[in-house]
């Protein structure tokens, strides 16, 4: 399942970046974009249903497997077309592209388990959206704002 981001909860601690980097030999598939020194947004592969990166990969290195976009680095030619095609700019590069692989072998990606503010979540979209809506409702109730 893709990782979803609740941008209102991100505290720009970069813990998700560090966890990913440590588990992937210094390469990170998640990046924290800080806006106006106030708001942090974790940027992570959206594992698009109709992924442009897959459409441009003539080597077949990118494939859709269920809800995931999977990169087979052994097939990759390093042409960079996937990087150019990603509408979110979330495939990092060099001579070989690298993207979020959702931490295969783990039940929950490390970025999600490491996030201290709960800004990252994985699971079916409807369940995650419901979880984030409940958190927002709790926040509104504590603030005294009526919907």
Secondary structure, DSSP 8 states (H G I E B T S, - for coil): --EEE-TTT-----HHHHHHHHHTTT--SEEEEEETTTEEEEEE----TT-HHHHH-TT--EEEETTEEEE-TTT-----HHHHH-TT---B-SSS-B-----TTSSS-HHHHH-TT--EEES-HHHHHHHHHHHHHHHHHHHT---
